Amino acid sequence: MTKEEFEKKLEEDPEWAPGWEAIDKEFDRLYPGQEPVHYGTNLHSRAMFGGDQYLDGYSVFASPKGYKHIVTYGMTTLYADDKALGGEWNKWGYEMTLKLREEEAEECLWAIDMLANLARYTYTSKRFFEPNQFVKGDGTSLHIGVESAITALLVVADTEAMAQDTIYGRTEFMQLVGITESELQAIIEDGSKVQILLERMKADNPDLVTDMKRTGSYI
């Protein structure tokens, strides 16, 4: 898209948000006709206004396979910005996703807080996530106040959401997968065990849904 075409489109639709549309397009493909539960961040709490929130919102979709699929909005350029046109990657190049074995969207709010913290980490440290990386915790449950063996995260390409080529560059979807402390220690000691872990997990759980009630380890 040329700058002239961009400006014409924006003139026709002042509220145009091409980055947001790219995310919605992919999740509309996955969940046709579904209206997700959306949690938007307070405008005045956003970093651009001096707050500590780096994401504009989160949508929670109900998968027919029996889990909730969360996607973030804000790791990529969402709104009209001619300076972002034609890049290789759309801002950080990805939005984060997480699949949780939960019944209601409200049961995912703790995970949304966790995603907010991960976004804050990336924006403030300038360090982004890539597939096969792990995110260490402090050895306790990811869900603060709720006992669980799931203490850390593994980063993978989302098993369902496909990358999008946008006018701002490529947008991928990085899925965060909950792992146990023993699984974490195993891949810290030997990075080649990441693929072994993923293969074993996918045999039981092809979409790598995080089940906070899981007690067994795959390594």
C-alpha positions as CSV (number, residue, x, y, z in Angstrom):
1,M,0.0,0.0,0.0
2,T,1.4,3.4,-1.0
3,K,1.3,6.4,1.3
4,E,-1.3,8.0,-0.9
5,E,-3.5,4.9,-0.8
6,F,-3.1,4.8,3.0
7,E,-4.1,8.5,3.4
8,K,-7.1,8.0,1.2
9,K,-8.2,5.0,3.2
10,L,-7.8,6.9,6.5
11,E,-9.7,9.8,5.1
12,E,-12.6,7.5,4.2
13,D,-12.5,5.8,7.7
14,P,-10.8,7.9,10.4
15,E,-11.2,5.0,12.9
16,W,-9.4,2.5,10.6
17,A,-7.2,0.2,12.6
18,P,-5.4,-2.1,10.1
19,G,-3.3,-3.9,12.7
20,W,-6.3,-4.7,14.8
21,E,-8.2,-5.9,11.7
22,A,-5.4,-8.3,10.8
23,I,-5.7,-10.0,14.3
24,D,-9.5,-10.1,14.0
25,K,-9.3,-11.6,10.5
26,E,-7.3,-14.6,11.7
27,F,-9.4,-15.2,14.8
28,D,-12.6,-14.8,12.7
29,R,-11.2,-17.6,10.5
30,L,-10.6,-19.8,13.6
31,Y,-13.9,-18.9,15.3
32,P,-16.4,-17.8,12.6
33,G,-19.3,-15.9,13.8
34,Q,-18.1,-15.9,17.4
35,E,-18.2,-12.7,19.5
36,P,-15.3,-13.0,22.0
37,V,-15.2,-11.7,25.5
38,H,-13.0,-8.6,25.2
39,Y,-11.2,-6.9,28.0
40,G,-9.9,-3.4,27.1
41,T,-7.3,-1.6,29.2
42,N,-8.3,1.7,30.7
43,L,-7.2,4.5,28.3
44,H,-5.5,6.6,31.0
45,S,-3.6,3.5,32.3
46,R,-1.8,3.0,28.9
47,A,1.9,3.7,28.6
48,M,1.3,6.4,26.0
49,F,-0.5,8.4,28.7
50,G,2.1,7.7,31.4
51,G,0.5,4.5,32.7
52,D,2.0,1.0,33.0
53,Q,-0.2,-0.8,30.6
54,Y,1.4,-1.6,27.2
55,L,-1.5,-3.5,25.6
56,D,-4.8,-2.1,24.5
57,G,-6.8,-5.2,25.2
58,Y,-7.3,-9.0,25.2
59,S,-9.9,-11.2,23.5
60,V,-11.0,-14.5,24.9
61,F,-12.5,-17.0,22.5
62,A,-14.3,-20.2,23.3
63,S,-12.8,-23.1,21.3
64,P,-15.2,-25.8,20.3
65,K,-12.4,-28.1,21.5
66,G,-13.2,-27.1,25.1
67,Y,-10.7,-24.4,26.1
68,K,-10.3,-20.6,26.1
69,H,-8.0,-19.0,23.5
70,I,-6.7,-15.6,24.5
71,V,-5.0,-13.2,22.2
72,T,-3.4,-9.8,23.0
73,Y,-3.7,-6.5,21.1
74,G,-0.8,-4.2,21.3
75,M,2.5,-6.0,20.7
76,T,2.0,-4.9,17.0
77,T,0.9,-1.5,15.6
78,L,-2.9,-1.6,15.7
79,Y,-3.9,1.8,14.4
80,A,-3.2,4.0,11.4
81,D,0.4,5.0,11.4
82,D,2.0,5.9,8.1
83,K,5.5,5.7,9.7
84,A,5.0,2.0,10.2
85,L,4.1,1.3,6.5
86,G,6.2,-1.3,4.7
87,G,8.2,-2.8,7.5
88,E,9.5,-6.3,7.6
89,W,7.9,-6.9,11.0
90,N,4.9,-5.2,12.5
91,K,6.4,-3.6,15.6
92,W,7.5,-6.5,17.8
93,G,6.3,-8.9,15.1
94,Y,3.8,-10.9,17.1
95,E,0.8,-10.9,19.4
96,M,0.8,-13.3,22.4
97,T,-1.7,-16.1,22.8
98,L,-2.5,-18.6,25.5
99,K,-4.9,-21.5,25.7
100,L,-6.4,-22.4,29.0
101,R,-8.5,-25.3,30.1
102,E,-11.2,-23.1,31.7
103,E,-15.0,-22.9,31.5
104,E,-15.5,-19.2,31.7
105,A,-13.6,-16.1,30.4
106,E,-13.5,-14.6,33.9
107,E,-11.4,-17.6,35.0
108,C,-8.7,-16.3,32.6
109,L,-8.3,-12.9,34.2
110,W,-5.2,-14.0,36.2
111,A,-3.6,-15.0,32.9
112,I,-4.5,-11.7,31.3
113,D,-2.6,-10.0,34.2
114,M,0.4,-12.3,33.4
115,L,0.3,-11.3,29.7
116,A,0.2,-7.6,30.7
117,N,3.4,-8.2,32.8
118,L,5.1,-10.0,29.9
119,A,4.2,-7.1,27.5
120,R,5.6,-4.6,30.0
121,Y,8.8,-6.7,30.2
122,T,9.3,-6.6,26.4
123,Y,8.5,-2.9,26.0
124,T,10.7,-1.8,28.9
125,S,13.6,-4.2,28.4
126,K,13.4,-4.2,24.6
127,R,13.7,-8.0,24.7
128,F,11.1,-10.0,22.7
129,F,10.1,-13.6,22.7
130,E,10.9,-16.2,20.1
131,P,9.8,-19.9,19.6
132,N,11.5,-22.4,21.9
133,Q,12.4,-19.8,24.5
134,F,11.3,-20.3,28.1
135,V,10.0,-17.8,30.7
136,K,11.1,-18.6,34.2
137,G,9.0,-17.9,37.2
138,D,10.0,-18.0,40.8
139,G,9.2,-21.7,41.2
140,T,5.7,-21.2,42.4
141,S,2.3,-21.5,40.5
142,L,1.8,-19.1,37.6
143,H,-1.6,-18.4,39.1
144,I,-0.7,-16.5,42.2
145,G,-2.6,-17.8,45.2
146,V,-3.7,-21.0,43.5
147,E,-1.6,-24.1,44.0
148,S,-0.4,-25.6,40.7
149,A,2.6,-27.5,39.4
150,I,2.7,-25.2,36.4
151,T,5.4,-22.7,37.2
152,A,6.9,-21.5,33.9
153,L,6.2,-20.9,30.3
154,L,7.5,-22.2,27.0
155,V,7.1,-20.1,23.8
156,V,5.9,-21.7,20.6
157,A,4.2,-20.6,17.4
158,D,0.5,-20.8,18.0
159,T,-0.7,-24.3,16.9
160,E,-3.7,-22.8,15.1
161,A,-3.4,-19.0,14.5
162,M,-1.5,-18.4,11.3
163,A,0.9,-15.5,10.7
164,Q,-0.5,-12.5,8.8
165,D,1.2,-10.2,6.3
166,T,0.0,-6.7,7.0
167,I,0.7,-3.2,5.6
168,Y,3.0,-2.8,8.6
169,G,4.9,-6.1,8.1
170,R,4.5,-9.6,9.4
171,T,2.4,-10.4,12.5
172,E,2.9,-13.8,14.1
173,F,1.1,-15.4,17.0
174,M,3.4,-16.6,19.8
175,Q,1.6,-19.1,22.1
176,L,2.7,-19.4,25.7
177,V,2.5,-22.9,27.1
178,G,2.5,-23.7,30.8
179,I,5.2,-26.1,32.0
180,T,6.2,-27.7,35.3
181,E,9.4,-26.8,37.3
182,S,11.0,-30.2,36.4
183,E,10.3,-29.6,32.7
184,L,11.8,-26.2,33.0
185,Q,15.0,-27.5,34.7
186,A,15.3,-30.2,32.1
187,I,15.3,-27.8,29.2
188,I,17.6,-25.3,31.0
189,E,20.2,-28.1,31.4
190,D,19.8,-29.3,27.8
191,G,18.1,-27.1,25.2
192,S,17.6,-30.0,22.8
193,K,15.0,-31.4,25.2
194,V,12.6,-28.6,24.2
195,Q,11.6,-30.6,21.0
196,I,11.3,-33.8,23.1
197,L,9.0,-32.0,25.5
198,L,6.8,-30.6,22.8
199,E,6.5,-33.9,21.0
200,R,5.4,-35.7,24.1
201,M,3.0,-32.9,25.1
202,K,1.5,-32.8,21.6
203,A,0.8,-36.6,21.7
204,D,-1.7,-36.0,24.5
205,N,-2.5,-32.3,23.8
206,P,-2.1,-31.3,20.1
207,D,-3.0,-27.7,20.7
208,L,-0.7,-27.3,23.7
209,V,-3.5,-26.1,26.0
210,T,-2.3,-25.1,29.4
211,D,-4.0,-27.1,32.2
212,M,-3.2,-25.6,35.5
213,K,-4.4,-28.8,37.2
214,R,-1.7,-30.9,35.4
215,T,0.6,-32.6,37.9
216,G,2.6,-35.0,35.8
217,S,5.7,-33.9,33.8
218,Y,6.7,-35.0,30.3
219,I,10.4,-35.1,31.0
